[in-house]
Amino acid sequence: MKIFTDTSRYIYAALIALITLTGCEKPKPAPKPLTLAEKLCGQWRGQEISVDAGIYIEFLSDGKFELYQKMNGEWFELRRGTYTLDGDILSGVYNDQESWACDYKISISDDVLTMCSLEKTAEDTEADMTEGENTGTENIIETNTYIKTSIPETIKEGATVVVKSGIL
């Protein structure tokens, strides 16, 4: 009694070869973790802001930002400028060359951006004026949380562009 025909032998040999070859793939290397700068790029919405206020900010990969901010008004205002990330310290300058009110120590976990506003001490202010350097003695004065999300088109389209800056 013949169990395998010539055709079935070829089929079984092909299946065994296929199973063996698929098991020989080299494992793919783990993806390189994103840097803080890469994680920062994108659109963010401020959390825990009053009902009458709102804030969205987009950090672009070319070092520019767009800030959509509503403070006790009925519409959002758009402010643009550039930002710098030095380690985990974020600073920015509006297009009218006005610096942000303070620098921020940031961290990003999953899709949550935490920005701790830093208050410069008198020692830092004096160092900035004389040497242009920071002594690293900032105090955290406020912490804000942002969630990564898209900025609604209605906000983008309805925002009033502000040439003279406010504070971030």
N, C-alpha and C positions, 0 to 999 in steps of 0.2 A: 504494500500500500504506500503510495507516494503522497507525503503530506504537503510538500511545497512544489509548486510548478516552477519552471524557469522564470516566468514573469513575476510570480510572487516573491521569489528570491531577490530579484532586482529591486522590487518595491521595498522590501524589508531592509536591504542594504542601503538604499537611498534614504530611508527614514532614519536609520542608525547614524549615517553620515551627517544628516541634517541636524539631528539632536546633538551630536558630538561637536559639530562646528559652532552651533549657537551657544554652547556652553564655554567656548574658548575666547569670547570677546574680552578685551582688556577693559577693566573698570575705568570709567571716566573720572578724571580728577574732580575733586570738589570745587565748586565755583569760588572764585576769589571773593572774599568779603568786601562789601562796599565801604568806601572811606566815609568819614563824616560829611565831607563836602558833597559826595555823590548822594548820600542819603538826604541832605538838606534840599537839594534841587527838587522842585515840585511846588504844588499848591497846598496851602495850609489854612485852616479856619481856627480862629481863637476860641477857646472854651471859657466858660464861666464869666461871660461878659454880660452886662445888664441888658434888659429887653430893648432899651432904646439905643443900644450901641452894638457894633459888630466890627469884626476885623478879619480880613483875608489877606494873605501875603503869598506872592509867588517868587521863589528864588530861582533864577535862571542859571544855567551852567556857565554863562559868559560873565558872571559876577554882577549882574543887574538884578534889581528887584522891582516889583510892582505891588504897592500897598493900597488896598481898598479898605477905607476906614469910615465908619459911621459913629459919630459921637454926639448923642443927644439931638440928632437931626432926623430928617425924613429920607435923606439920600446918602449914598456912599460918595466919598471923595477919593480920587486916585492920585497917589504920589509915587513918583518914580525916582530911582537912584541906583547907586552901586553899593555892594557889600563886600566885606573882606572877612575871611575865616582864617584865623591864626591859631592853629591847634583847635581848642574848643571855645575860643573867644570870637564872637561875632560882632562886627561893627559895621556901620553904614553911613553913607552920605547921600542926601537928597540931591536932585539935579541942580538945585540952586546953590550947591556947595555947603549947605547947612548940615552939620553932623547930627546923627541921632542924639537924643538926650543922654544916652549912656551906651555902654557896651553890654553884651550879654554872654554869659557862660551857658553853652547849650549842650544838650544831650538828646539823642534820638533812640527810642526803643520801639521796634515795630513801626507803627504809623503814628507815633506820638512824639512831638517835638516839645521839649521843655526848655524854656528860655528864662534864665535867672538874670534880672537886671542888676548890673554892678554899679555901685556908687564909688567913685574915686575918693580916696582920702585926701586931705590937704597935702600930704607928702607926695602923692601921685600927681596932683595938680601942679605943684612946684616943679617936680621932675619933668613933667610934660612941657612946661614953659622953658626950662633951662636946657634940658638934654634931649627932649623929644622922646623920652623913654618912660615906660611904666614900671613902677617898682613891684607890682604884683600884690599890692595890699588892698585890693578892692573888697568892699563889703556887699553881700547880696542884699538888695532892698526889696525885691518883689520877684515872685515866680509866676510865670504864665505858661499855660499848656495849649498846644495847637494840635489839631488832628489833620492828618493828610487827607485831603478831599478836593474835589474840583470846585473852582469858583463858578457859581451860577452865571450863565450868560446874561441874565437880566441885570445882575449887579455890574458886570463888565460894561454892558451897553449903556446902562443908565448912570454910570459914575461921572461926577464932575471932576475934570482934571484940575489939580491944584499946582500952580507954578511955585508959589511961596510955600515953604515947608511948614509942617507942624511937628509934633513929636511922635516918636514911635514908642 
